Amino acid sequence: MSVWFITGASRGLGAETARAALARGHQVVATGRDLDALHRAFPGTVGALLPLAADVTDEASVRAAVDAALARFGRIDVLVNNAGRGLIGAVEEASDEAARAVFDTNFFGVLTTQRAVLPVLRAQRSGHVINISSVGGFTGSPGWGLYAATKFALEGMSESLRAELAPLGVHVTIVQPGGFRTDFLDASSLHTEPHTIEDYATTSGATRGVPAAYNHAQPGDPAKAAAAIVDLPEAAEPPMRLQLGADSVTRVSAKLDQVREELDKWRAVALATDHTDSGAGTGAS
């Protein structure tokens, strides 16, 4: 039996993951901004569940939730950073306010939660961090540029975190869902920039109509995704990345093919930029 700490657990994938973990006999700390919404999501659940109000953009509330979790259960074994929000609009159309808001939740909110939980996992020399990204964290598309930027940042950070924590017995996995039938495309989770530029009408402009047409018609089953997530800590060698949904697998595969094709095409140019007396570099640029 493990103790799971899940952000954004009042609905969608977060709520389904909490339910799946509880069904497996785990203890769950389910956090969200609205405590009443958590109680509605888990009516009558007691004992193994601790619902707590916590806003990932408010460090004090996150630390208070972690303290309450430790007071109740004595440990945390799995951290699921699920809280998130979306933003539709061309990159040029996005205001600083909108861009910062989506980064505050999707990236800085994860940093805040990790800073509160990682000391516990390091002290235990065990645990698993599961960061919920998106297929949009691996491949960008028109209209989703700022949202993708938050998830690309999350993935880069998570890769480094994985290497840092591995010697301490703590695993890190990035989950890349495709389209799942959650409330993510509702206005409560997805912001659409009101400012539009006509030149983008056929690219990001076309994306603006996607939520209404696609909402709650996505191919992915959240309950099946949650089951796959709850399986992760039980794996002998958990993956760095886990794609969820056929659409995610298709898009990631296409991106890998495109990167390999482009790398091969421009390899000579890339290699020609080294000093003639240097070996292959290994440092980050």
N, C-alpha and C positions, 0 to 999 in steps of 0.2 A: 504493500500500500504506500502510495506516494502522496505528497501534498503539492497540489497545483495552484499556481497564482496566475490568474487570467485577467487581462485588461479588456475593456470593451465587451463585457460578458452579459450584458442585458438583452442582447438580441443577436441575430445573425450567426456567423461562424463562431463567435466567442461563446454565445449561449449554447450552441450545439456541442462545442468542445467540452464545456463544463458538464453538460448532461452525459456525454460519452464517458468522461472521466469518472463521474459519480457512479455510472452504471457498471464500471469496471471495479468498483470498490475503493476508489481513491477519495481523498479529502480535497475539497476545492475551495479556494478563496476567489470568489467571483466579484470583480470590481467594475464599477461604471460610474458615470457622473450622476446618475439618477437612482437613488436607493429604492424608490418606489417601483421603478421599472424593473429592478433586479428582483424585488419581491413578487412582482407579477410574472416574471419569467420563471421563477422557481417557487410556486405556491406550495406551502406546506412542507418544503424540504428542510430538514433540521439535522443537527448532529454533524454530518460529514460536510455540510456546506456552510461557509461563512460569507454572506453578502456584505460588501463594504462600499461606501461611496468614496470614489477616488477619481480625480481628474488628472490625466497624465501631463497636462500643461501646468499643474500646480504641484511643485515638489513637496510641499509640506503635507498635502493630502496623501500623496503616494507613500511618503515615509511613515505616516500615521497608519496607513493600511498595512504596510509591511510589519510594523510593530504589533499591530493587532493580530495579524496572521501568526506571528511567532508566539505571541502570548496564548493563542488558542491551540495551535498545533505543534509548536516547538521547533519547526523546521519548514523549509521550502525546498522542494525537489525539482519542480519544473516551473519555469517562467514562460508564459505565452504572451508575447507582445502582440495583441490583436487590435487594440483600439486604433481607429484610423478614420480618415475623411478623404473625400475626392474633390477634384477641381477640373471642370471642363472649360476650355477656352484656348485659343491660340497662345503660344508663348508670349507674343508681343501684346496680346490683349490683356494678359493677367496683370492686375495691380499688385503693388508691393504688399498691400494689406492681405490680399487673398493668397499670394504666394507664401508669405510668412505664416499665415494661419495654418496652411496645409503642412508646412514644414514643422511647425510647432507641435502638431499632433503626431504626424507620421514618422518624424525623425527625432526631434528633440524630446518628444514624449517617451520614446523608446530609451534614449540615453538616460533620462531622469529615472525611469523605472529600473533600468539595469543598475544604475549607481546605487539604488536602494536595496536591490536583491543580491547582487553579485558578492558582496562581503559574506553573505550567508552561505552561498554555494562554495566560495573559496575556502571558508572555514571548515565546511563539511568534506571538502575535496571530492565532491560529487554533485551531480545535478545536470540539468539540460535547459538551455535557452532556446526557445522556438520563436523565431521572428517571422511574423506573417507579412510577407511581401506581396507580390502580384506578378503575373506574367508581364505586366507593365514595368516591373523592376528589372527586366532583362531585355525587353524589346519595346521601343517607343512607337507611338502612333499619333497621327494628327489629333489635336484637341486635348490630348492627355499629357502634354509635355511637362507641366509643373508637377502633376501627380507622379508621373514616371520619375522625375528628378528626385522626389522624396524617396521613392523605392530603390532607385539606383544607389542613392546615398546610403540607405539602410543596408543594402546588400554588400557594398564595399566595406562598410564598418563591420558587418557581421562576419565577413571572411577574415578580417584581421582579428576580430574578437575570438573567432574559432581557434586560430593559431595561438593566441595568447593564453586561452583557457585550457587547451588540450593537455599541457603538462600537469595541470592542477586537477585533472579528472572530471572536468566540466565540458559537456558537449554543446555545440551550437548548430542549429539547423535553420535554414531559410526555406520557408514554404511559399511556393509561387502558384496561387490559385488562378484559374481562368475565371469564366463567368459562372457564378453560383447563385441560386435563387434565395438571396438574402435581401435585406433592405438597403444595401449599399447604394443603389441607384435612386433611392428616395431623396427628396429634398433635404431631409434631416441629416443625411450623410454626405450628399453630393452638392457642391456649390457650382453654379454655372455663372461665369463672368457676364455681367450685363453689357459691357462694352464690346462692340463687334467692329471688325474691319472688313470691308467688302472683299478685299483681295483674297481673304481666306475662306470665302463662302463655300468653295468646293472641297476644301480639305477639312480644317477644324470646324468650319461652319456646318458641314454635313454631320459631324459627330454630335452636334448639339441635339439632334433628333433621336439619338440612340437610346437614351434612358427611357423615354416614354414608350418606345417600340419594343424595347428589350427587357424592361423591368419585370421581374418575376416570370420571365420566359427563358431564363438562362438555362443552359444544359446541365449544369452541375448540381448535385444533390448535397446540400450542406451536412446532412447527417452522415453520409458516406465520407465526406472530407474530414469531418470531426473524428470519425473512427480511425482514419489513416493517421491523423495527427496524434491521437492518443497511443497509437502503436509505436511511434517514434522512439520514446525512451526505452522501450523493450528491445529494440534492435541491438544486436551485438556491435555493429558498426553503423551508427546513424549517418545518413547522408549529409553532405554540406547543403545540398539543395534537393527539395522534393517538389516536383510539378504535380498539380492536382487538376484533373480534367483533361479531356482529349484536346480541347482548344489550346490549353497551355502547352501540352506536349507538341502539338503541331507548330505553334509559333516559336517555341524555343528551338525546335529542330531546324526550322527555316532560318533562324538567326545564326545558329551554329554553322550551317552550310554557307550562308552569306559571308560570315566572318572568315571562314577558311578559304573560300574562293577569292575574296579580296586580299587576304594575306598572301596567298600564293601569287596573285597577279602583281602585287606591288613589293614582293619580297626583295627583289634586287635593289630597288630604290631604298628600302629600309636598311638593308645591310650595308649599302654604300656610304652611309652617314657616319660610320665608326672611324676613329683613328686607325690607320693601317697597322699600328703596333699594339692595338688593344685586343683583349679577349672579349668574350660575350659578357655583357654587363648583367648584374643581378640585382642592383638597387632600384628602388622606386624612383620615378622621375618627379 
